[in-house]
Every structure is written in structure tokens, then in C-alpha cells.
Amino acid sequence: MDMTRRIYKVHRIDGDYAYLLQEDKINGVELDEAEEKCVARALLPAEIAEGSRLSYECMQYEIID
């Protein structure tokens, strides 16, 4: 199991799901071509909004900045 810390940006929210983009993979890539990660909002902090930055480590998401 990979326990590396990753940084995501909330790209969009659609109902009970949030679509995240991994920051190190979107630098220099068109947003239309970037791969989104779909995550149930129940697994994310309640305060998230589009544009929020999240840290993912040890199977937990936390808002950063």
C-alpha cells in the first residue's frame, strides 16, 4: 500500500461526489486532458469547495492552505 502524501485540488463537485486533480500531474497539462479522481464527499472534509487544496496521507484527506 502506497502511503505517500499527495496534494489534490478539488476540480468540481457533483452531488455526493468530488472530482480531484493531483497537483503534480496538472502542471503543464490542459485541464481537459488531466485525469480526475472521483471521491465520495463523505470521505472528505465537510468544508470543501471547488478550488480547495487537499492533502491525502494515511488514507485521510485534510484541507490545506
TORKOL-4160 file (C-alpha; in steps of 0.2 Angstrom, whole numbers, padded with zeros to 4 digits, m for minus):
65
<pt num="1" X="0000" Y="0000" Z="0000"/>
<pt num="2" X="0007" Y="0017" Z="m0005"/>
<pt num="3" X="0007" Y="0029" Z="0010"/>
<pt num="4" X="0015" Y="0044" Z="0000"/>
<pt num="5" X="0007" Y="0061" Z="0004"/>
<pt num="6" X="m0002" Y="0068" Z="m0011"/>
<pt num="7" X="m0009" Y="0085" Z="m0014"/>
<pt num="8" X="m0025" Y="0087" Z="m0024"/>
<pt num="9" X="m0036" Y="0101" Z="m0029"/>
<pt num="10" X="m0055" Y="0100" Z="m0030"/>
<pt num="11" X="m0059" Y="0102" Z="m0048"/>
<pt num="12" X="m0078" Y="0101" Z="m0047"/>
<pt num="13" X="m0092" Y="0095" Z="m0035"/>
<pt num="14" X="m0106" Y="0085" Z="m0042"/>
<pt num="15" X="m0119" Y="0079" Z="m0029"/>
<pt num="16" X="m0112" Y="0067" Z="m0017"/>
<pt num="17" X="m0095" Y="0066" Z="m0027"/>
<pt num="18" X="m0080" Y="0077" Z="m0028"/>
<pt num="19" X="m0068" Y="0076" Z="m0043"/>
<pt num="20" X="m0050" Y="0079" Z="m0038"/>
<pt num="21" X="m0034" Y="0083" Z="m0049"/>
<pt num="22" X="m0017" Y="0078" Z="m0042"/>
<pt num="23" X="m0007" Y="0094" Z="m0042"/>
<pt num="24" X="0009" Y="0087" Z="m0048"/>
<pt num="25" X="0001" Y="0079" Z="m0063"/>
<pt num="26" X="m0009" Y="0095" Z="m0069"/>
<pt num="27" X="0006" Y="0107" Z="m0070"/>
<pt num="28" X="0009" Y="0110" Z="m0089"/>
<pt num="29" X="m0006" Y="0099" Z="m0094"/>
<pt num="30" X="m0023" Y="0105" Z="m0101"/>
<pt num="31" X="m0037" Y="0103" Z="m0088"/>
<pt num="32" X="m0047" Y="0094" Z="m0101"/>
<pt num="33" X="m0034" Y="0081" Z="m0103"/>
<pt num="34" X="m0030" Y="0079" Z="m0084"/>
<pt num="35" X="m0036" Y="0063" Z="m0076"/>
<pt num="36" X="m0049" Y="0066" Z="m0062"/>
<pt num="37" X="m0051" Y="0056" Z="m0046"/>
<pt num="38" X="m0069" Y="0053" Z="m0041"/>
<pt num="39" X="m0071" Y="0053" Z="m0022"/>
<pt num="40" X="m0087" Y="0052" Z="m0011"/>
<pt num="41" X="m0089" Y="0068" Z="m0002"/>
<pt num="42" X="m0092" Y="0058" Z="0014"/>
<pt num="43" X="m0074" Y="0054" Z="0014"/>
<pt num="44" X="m0069" Y="0072" Z="0013"/>
<pt num="45" X="m0069" Y="0087" Z="0025"/>
<pt num="46" X="m0087" Y="0094" Z="0025"/>
<pt num="47" X="m0079" Y="0112" Z="0021"/>
<pt num="48" X="m0073" Y="0108" Z="0004"/>
<pt num="49" X="m0077" Y="0119" Z="m0011"/>
<pt num="50" X="m0071" Y="0119" Z="m0029"/>
<pt num="51" X="m0053" Y="0125" Z="m0029"/>
<pt num="52" X="m0049" Y="0118" Z="m0011"/>
<pt num="53" X="m0032" Y="0110" Z="m0009"/>
<pt num="54" X="m0032" Y="0094" Z="0000"/>
<pt num="55" X="m0018" Y="0083" Z="0007"/>
<pt num="56" X="m0020" Y="0064" Z="0006"/>
<pt num="57" X="m0010" Y="0054" Z="0018"/>
<pt num="58" X="m0013" Y="0038" Z="0028"/>
<pt num="59" X="m0030" Y="0036" Z="0020"/>
<pt num="60" X="m0036" Y="0053" Z="0026"/>
<pt num="61" X="m0040" Y="0070" Z="0017"/>
<pt num="62" X="m0036" Y="0086" Z="0025"/>
<pt num="63" X="m0039" Y="0104" Z="0019"/>
<pt num="64" X="m0023" Y="0114" Z="0017"/>
<pt num="65" X="m0019" Y="0132" Z="0014"/>
